[in-house]
């Protein structure tokens, strides 16, 4: 479970489940960021809770009108603390603070406090002390959040008790009734409080601080991921309150809004996160017409295929290559006719080399209902997405091999086996964002095969250099087994990745020993989590084993 734009905000690409504070001026995009975080959670199968004192239930539902109504009802909860009916019996919602006992008497208020008519002072909420009515509203909010989390996790627990699990280590790693979650034993929780600024106006500083403390301990107890927003007019506005809140959270995200030449520029950075050491840096992001966020325009990091200069303007894409201008593109095409393709420019040695391959094609591209124009558009869009992935454009040209295949491509990395796997993950994240707002015919589905092994340079029929050998052949065979969104791996590259990092060990699972062409049997692996891959077994595996 990750926050939007994490691969751009943090080089490590992942953070532990945390309770985060998102600050920035009005209009910077805080609510849209929360909306993206909430939507990502629904698509990942998480249970999502949205707390806002300045929205009605109708306004909340209109914000997520692109989500299927039933899915929104079953997998999320909207709570407006100010609209709570406090005449309900509180005793049925007893909530016990998870604040340590050493501070609970001074830094928390609970339902039992309200029933005992204890008073909490405040700087807001009508100008005097916070009345019992408002205390009850915040207490009911805490109780409702806790009850909803318990209910969401209980449903998954009860479901998993009814799921048959195939524990035979020698057989397929899937059973037809397996859960879609990565571990199958729990359900992730996401919570948004948007915004603390509005809560402070309604309930006062003291009461809101106590509410945030109690809620943060509750969320950490359940391993939830949460984002709280706070509007700051300047970096030093209400510094005391910002510092007090910052001490409660696991990390801080900052946004800023700047005007340059009459246009607004939005930027974001992950200022700090407990337990991780890194250099925070600002990245730009844009809010699209459909409300989705696009982070860190990487066009400035691209280089022209012909002249090698950094592309400062809008790049021109052709197949998997990028060009600085139309003139460079046309010149390259003329030279390619005479001197061959990119493979000859890379200058691979004629002896055998070991390469880590990423093989991909578009699923159902030859569907007769798709026009040639639509097929071409899908290929071009996929090429652009691959070209914008960190694993691709940060790998030097002389350290990768690119072979277009018509409806996809093969990319060989000479550096290490992580690159094709990282490229697969990054591409899936981009595809998931792209596909959300598209019609059925516009959706782009892909299947990916990863393999490593020896290849050697050969000349094709046009006397141009190409590569061939077991490494690339096996990558194609592995990919052919998969269905939409599968990331399948051959044994050698899978075992290398599993040995490298615990996160790879968690994501990469053995599937089955499978017989491919010419009677060869390979050990097949599948990589998946809630953010990438396909947890279901390929159709060819089901036909063979079920």
GIMOTA-V883030 format. One record per backbone hydrogen bond with DSSP energy under -0.5 kcal/mol. CO is the residue of the C=O (numbers start at 1). NH is the residue of the N-H. E is the energy in kcal/mol with one decimal. If there is no record, write none. Layout:
co;nh;e
CO;NH;E
CO;NH;E
This chain:
co;nh;e
3;6;-1.4
5;8;-1.2
5;9;-2.3
6;10;-2.2
10;13;-1.2
18;20;-0.6
18;226;-2.3
19;250;-2.8
19;251;-1.0
20;22;-0.5
20;228;-2.6
21;23;-0.6
21;253;-3.1
22;230;-2.3
23;255;-1.8
24;232;-1.8
25;28;-1.8
29;33;-2.2
30;34;-2.2
31;35;-2.3
32;36;-2.1
33;37;-2.3
34;38;-2.7
35;39;-2.7
36;40;-2.8
37;41;-1.7
38;42;-1.9
39;43;-2.2
40;44;-1.5
41;45;-0.6
41;46;-2.8
42;45;-0.9
46;48;-0.6
47;190;-2.5
48;77;-1.9
49;51;-0.5
49;192;-2.4
50;52;-0.5
50;79;-2.6
51;194;-2.5
56;60;-2.4
57;61;-2.4
58;62;-1.9
59;63;-1.4
60;63;-0.5
60;64;-0.8
61;64;-0.6
62;65;-1.1
64;67;-1.7
68;72;-2.4
69;73;-2.3
70;74;-2.6
71;75;-1.8
72;76;-0.7
75;48;-2.4
77;50;-3.0
79;52;-2.2
79;81;-0.6
80;83;-1.0
81;84;-1.2
84;86;-1.0
85;88;-1.4
89;92;-0.6
90;93;-2.6
91;94;-0.8
95;97;-0.5
95;111;-0.5
100;103;-1.8
100;104;-1.2
101;105;-0.6
103;106;-1.0
103;107;-1.9
104;108;-0.8
110;114;-1.6
111;115;-2.3
112;116;-1.5
113;118;-2.5
114;117;-2.1
120;130;-1.1
130;120;-0.6
131;134;-0.6
131;135;-1.8
132;136;-2.6
133;137;-1.6
134;138;-2.1
135;139;-2.5
136;140;-2.9
137;141;-1.8
138;142;-2.1
139;143;-2.3
140;144;-2.7
141;145;-2.4
142;146;-2.3
143;147;-2.5
144;148;-2.4
145;149;-2.3
146;150;-2.4
147;151;-2.4
148;152;-2.6
149;153;-2.4
150;154;-2.2
151;155;-2.2
152;156;-1.4
153;157;-2.3
154;158;-2.9
155;159;-2.2
156;160;-2.7
157;161;-1.5
158;162;-0.6
159;162;-1.2
160;163;-1.0
165;167;-1.0
167;169;-0.9
168;171;-1.5
175;178;-2.0
188;47;-2.6
189;225;-2.6
190;49;-2.6
191;227;-2.1
192;51;-3.4
192;194;-0.5
193;229;-2.3
195;199;-1.5
196;200;-2.5
197;201;-1.4
198;202;-1.9
199;203;-3.3
199;204;-0.6
200;204;-1.5
201;125;-0.9
204;208;-2.0
205;209;-2.4
206;210;-1.9
207;211;-2.3
208;212;-2.7
209;213;-2.3
210;214;-2.4
211;215;-2.5
212;216;-2.6
213;217;-1.9
214;218;-2.0
215;219;-2.6
216;220;-2.2
217;221;-2.0
218;222;-1.3
219;224;-2.7
220;223;-0.9
225;191;-2.1
226;20;-2.9
227;193;-2.4
228;22;-3.5
229;196;-2.9
230;24;-1.3
234;237;-1.8
236;239;-1.1
238;242;-2.5
239;243;-2.6
240;244;-2.4
241;245;-2.6
242;246;-2.6
243;247;-1.6
245;248;-1.7
245;249;-1.0
250;274;-2.7
251;21;-2.3
252;271;-1.4
252;272;-1.4
253;23;-2.8
254;269;-2.2
256;267;-2.2
258;260;-0.6
258;265;-3.5
260;263;-1.9
263;260;-3.3
265;258;-2.5
266;285;-2.1
267;256;-2.0
268;283;-2.3
269;254;-2.6
269;271;-1.0
272;252;-1.8
273;276;-1.8
276;278;-0.5
278;280;-0.8
283;268;-2.4
284;296;-3.1
285;266;-0.6
286;288;-0.6
286;294;-2.5
288;291;-1.8
292;288;-2.9
294;286;-2.5
297;300;-0.5
298;301;-2.0
298;302;-0.5
299;302;-1.2
302;311;-2.8
304;308;-1.4
309;304;-2.7
310;312;-0.8
313;315;-0.5
315;317;-0.5
316;323;-2.5
318;321;-2.3
321;318;-2.5
322;305;-2.9
323;316;-2.5
325;329;-1.8
326;330;-2.5
327;331;-2.3
328;332;-2.4
329;333;-2.1
330;334;-1.8
331;335;-2.3
332;336;-2.6
333;337;-1.3
334;338;-1.0
335;339;-3.5
336;340;-1.6
341;344;-1.1
341;345;-0.9
342;346;-1.9
343;347;-1.1
343;348;-0.7
353;455;-2.6
355;357;-0.6
355;453;-2.0
356;413;-3.1
357;451;-1.6
358;411;-2.8
359;449;-2.8
360;409;-1.8
361;447;-1.8
362;365;-1.1
364;367;-1.3
367;370;-2.3
371;375;-2.3
372;376;-2.4
373;377;-2.3
374;378;-2.1
375;379;-2.0
376;380;-2.4
377;381;-2.6
378;382;-2.5
379;383;-2.4
380;384;-2.1
381;385;-2.3
382;386;-2.6
383;387;-2.3
384;388;-1.2
385;388;-0.6
385;389;-0.5
386;389;-1.3
389;392;-1.0
389;393;-2.3
390;394;-2.1
392;395;-1.2
394;396;-0.6
396;399;-2.0
397;400;-1.2
399;414;-2.5
401;412;-2.7
403;410;-2.4
405;407;-1.2
407;362;-2.2
408;405;-2.1
408;406;-0.6
409;360;-2.4
410;403;-2.9
411;358;-2.5
411;413;-0.5
412;401;-2.7
413;356;-2.4
416;419;-1.0
417;421;-0.8
418;422;-3.1
419;423;-2.5
420;424;-1.6
421;425;-2.1
422;426;-2.7
423;427;-2.4
424;428;-2.1
425;429;-1.9
426;430;-1.7
427;431;-2.6
428;432;-2.4
429;433;-1.7
430;434;-2.4
431;435;-2.8
432;436;-0.9
434;437;-0.7
435;438;-1.4
439;442;-0.7
439;443;-1.1
440;443;-0.5
443;445;-0.6
445;363;-2.8
446;485;-3.5
447;361;-1.5
448;488;-2.6
449;359;-2.6
450;490;-2.3
451;357;-3.7
453;355;-2.3
454;471;-2.1
455;353;-2.5
456;468;-2.1
458;466;-3.1
460;463;-2.2
464;460;-3.1
466;458;-2.7
468;456;-2.9
469;473;-2.1
470;474;-2.4
471;475;-1.4
472;476;-1.8
473;477;-2.1
474;478;-2.7
475;479;-2.1
476;480;-2.1
477;481;-0.7
478;481;-0.9
478;482;-0.6
479;482;-1.4
481;540;-0.6
483;486;-2.1
486;448;-2.5
486;488;-0.5
487;527;-2.6
488;450;-2.4
489;525;-2.2
490;494;-2.0
491;495;-2.8
492;496;-1.8
493;497;-2.1
494;498;-2.5
495;499;-1.7
496;500;-0.7
497;500;-1.0
497;501;-1.5
501;505;-1.7
502;506;-2.0
503;507;-1.4
504;508;-2.6
507;509;-0.6
507;528;-1.9
509;526;-2.8
511;173;-0.7
512;514;-0.6
512;524;-2.6
514;516;-0.6
514;522;-3.0
516;519;-1.0
517;520;-1.4
520;516;-3.7
522;514;-3.2
522;524;-0.7
524;511;-3.2
524;512;-0.9
525;489;-2.4
526;509;-2.9
532;529;-2.7
538;541;-0.6
538;542;-2.1
539;543;-2.5
540;544;-1.2
541;545;-2.5
542;546;-2.6
